[in-house]
């Protein structure tokens, strides 16, 4: 059964309509698709298409679904959150997975997604939203979420900026990925 909060459609700045459930599914796709397949999908040198993917990536677990629903609730309530937060979050997750350092975060998916979302929000509009408040609102442990954010930044080699063209490309491919799951 889908919760009311996950049914809210968030229209992103780059026109990827996305529900919290779809956001959780795309996040899980990025985090669990084999790295080689992600490289093939997002590297223009490879002739791979979305249709060639095996859509058997596991569904998001319940904690990830709830975290994404709460993140979307926060976006609706917080007028300072940009509609680009969702695509930037997904681009940061993708960058993390494609990093050559092969850094692996030691926390669960819901913490990785929340940390990526918070980084995207801070990068776009650092309004000083208290970190402890956000963690508690998400139902996540403050020390673990802070640790996840730090690990993610280190895995990304502190590179959080994503250019507009790269963001549109990521969003276009992920829009096609969503169609596989419909």
C-alpha positions as CSV (number, residue, x, y, z in Angstrom):
1,X,0.0,0.0,0.0
2,X,1.4,3.4,-1.0
3,X,1.3,6.2,1.6
4,X,-0.2,9.5,0.8
5,X,3.1,11.3,1.2
6,X,4.8,9.0,-1.4
7,X,2.0,9.8,-3.9
8,X,2.9,13.5,-4.0
9,X,4.5,14.3,-7.3
10,X,7.5,16.5,-7.1
11,X,8.1,18.2,-10.4
12,X,11.8,18.9,-10.7
13,X,13.4,21.9,-12.3
14,X,14.4,19.7,-15.2
15,X,10.9,18.2,-15.7
16,X,11.4,14.7,-14.2
17,X,8.1,14.2,-12.5
18,X,9.0,12.0,-9.6
19,X,7.1,10.5,-6.6
20,X,8.8,9.6,-3.4
21,X,8.4,5.9,-4.4
22,X,10.0,6.6,-7.8
23,X,12.8,8.5,-6.1
24,X,13.4,5.5,-3.8
25,X,13.3,3.2,-6.8
26,X,15.8,5.3,-8.8
27,X,18.1,5.6,-5.7
28,X,18.0,1.8,-5.2
29,X,18.7,1.3,-9.0
30,X,21.8,3.5,-8.8
31,X,23.0,1.9,-5.5
32,X,22.5,-1.7,-6.6
33,X,23.0,-1.9,-10.4
34,X,26.4,-3.4,-11.1
35,X,29.0,-0.6,-11.6
36,X,29.9,-1.9,-15.1
37,X,26.3,-1.6,-16.2
38,X,26.1,1.9,-14.9
39,X,29.3,2.9,-16.7
40,X,27.9,1.4,-19.9
41,X,24.6,3.3,-19.5
42,X,26.1,6.7,-18.7
43,X,29.2,6.6,-20.8
44,X,28.7,7.9,-24.4
45,X,31.5,5.7,-25.7
46,X,29.4,2.6,-25.0
47,X,26.4,1.8,-27.3
48,X,24.3,0.6,-24.3
49,X,20.7,1.5,-24.0
50,X,18.3,1.5,-21.1
51,X,16.3,-1.3,-22.8
52,X,19.4,-3.6,-22.6
53,X,19.3,-3.4,-18.8
54,X,17.9,-6.1,-16.7
55,X,15.2,-4.5,-14.6
56,X,15.6,-7.0,-11.8
57,X,17.2,-4.5,-9.5
58,X,15.7,-5.1,-6.0
59,X,12.9,-2.9,-4.9
60,X,13.7,-0.3,-2.3
61,X,13.4,-1.6,1.3
62,X,10.8,-0.2,3.6
63,X,13.2,2.1,5.5
64,X,14.4,3.7,2.2
65,X,10.8,4.2,1.0
66,X,9.9,5.9,4.3
67,X,13.0,8.1,4.2
68,X,12.2,9.2,0.7
69,X,8.6,9.9,1.6
70,X,9.8,12.0,4.6
71,X,12.3,13.9,2.4
72,X,9.5,14.7,-0.1
73,X,7.3,15.9,2.8
74,X,10.2,18.2,3.9
75,X,10.5,19.5,0.4
76,X,6.8,20.4,0.3
77,X,7.0,22.2,3.7
78,X,10.4,23.9,3.3
79,X,10.0,26.7,0.8
80,X,13.8,27.0,0.7
81,X,14.3,23.6,-1.0
82,X,15.0,23.8,-4.7
83,X,13.2,21.6,-7.2
84,X,16.7,20.7,-8.4
85,X,17.4,18.9,-5.2
86,X,16.0,15.5,-6.4
87,X,18.0,15.4,-9.7
88,X,21.1,16.6,-8.0
89,X,20.7,14.0,-5.3
90,X,20.4,11.3,-7.9
91,X,23.5,12.7,-9.8
92,X,25.5,12.6,-6.6
93,X,24.5,9.0,-5.9
94,X,25.5,8.2,-9.5
95,X,28.8,10.0,-9.1
96,X,29.5,8.1,-5.9
97,X,28.8,4.7,-7.7
98,X,31.0,5.6,-10.7
99,X,34.0,6.9,-8.7
100,X,37.2,5.0,-9.6
101,X,38.2,4.9,-5.9
102,X,35.6,2.2,-5.4
103,X,34.8,3.6,-2.0
104,X,32.0,1.7,-0.3
105,X,29.9,3.4,2.3
106,X,29.3,1.4,5.5
107,X,25.8,2.5,6.1
108,X,22.4,1.4,4.9
109,X,20.7,2.8,1.7
110,X,18.3,5.1,3.6
111,X,21.3,6.9,5.2
112,X,23.1,7.2,1.8
113,X,20.1,8.6,0.1
114,X,19.4,11.0,3.0
115,X,23.0,12.1,3.1
116,X,23.0,12.7,-0.6
117,X,19.8,14.6,-0.4
118,X,21.1,16.8,2.4
119,X,24.3,17.5,0.5
120,X,22.3,18.5,-2.6
121,X,20.1,20.8,-0.5
122,X,23.1,22.4,1.3
123,X,24.9,22.9,-2.0
124,X,22.0,24.7,-3.6
125,X,20.7,26.7,-0.6
126,X,22.4,26.5,2.7
127,X,19.7,28.1,4.9
128,X,21.1,26.7,8.0
129,X,18.4,24.0,8.5
130,X,19.5,22.3,11.8
131,X,21.0,18.9,11.0
132,X,19.7,17.3,14.2
133,X,16.2,18.4,13.3
134,X,16.4,17.0,9.8
135,X,17.8,13.6,11.1
136,X,15.0,13.3,13.7
137,X,12.3,14.3,11.2
138,X,13.5,11.5,9.0
139,X,13.6,9.1,11.9
140,X,17.3,8.5,11.4
141,X,20.1,8.5,14.0
142,X,22.0,11.8,14.1
143,X,25.5,10.3,14.5
144,X,25.0,7.7,11.8
145,X,23.6,10.3,9.3
146,X,26.5,12.7,10.0
147,X,28.9,9.8,9.5
148,X,27.1,8.9,6.2
149,X,27.4,12.5,5.0
150,X,31.1,12.6,5.8
151,X,31.8,9.2,4.2
152,X,29.8,10.3,1.1
153,X,31.7,13.5,0.8
154,X,35.0,11.6,1.1
155,X,33.9,9.0,-1.5
156,X,33.0,11.9,-3.8
157,X,36.4,13.5,-3.1
158,X,34.4,16.5,-1.9
159,X,33.1,17.2,-5.5
160,X,29.5,18.2,-5.2
161,X,29.1,20.5,-8.2
162,X,27.3,19.0,-11.1
163,X,27.0,21.0,-14.4
164,X,23.6,21.6,-15.9
165,X,24.3,19.5,-19.0
166,X,25.4,16.6,-16.9
167,X,22.3,16.9,-14.7
168,X,20.0,16.9,-17.7
169,X,21.8,13.8,-19.1
170,X,21.4,11.9,-15.9
171,X,17.8,13.0,-15.6
172,X,17.0,11.9,-19.1
173,X,18.5,8.4,-18.7
174,X,16.9,8.0,-15.3
175,X,13.5,9.0,-16.8
176,X,13.9,6.1,-19.2
177,X,14.9,3.8,-16.3
178,X,11.6,4.7,-14.6
179,X,9.7,3.5,-17.7
180,X,11.2,0.0,-17.2
181,X,9.4,-0.2,-13.9
182,X,6.0,1.0,-14.9
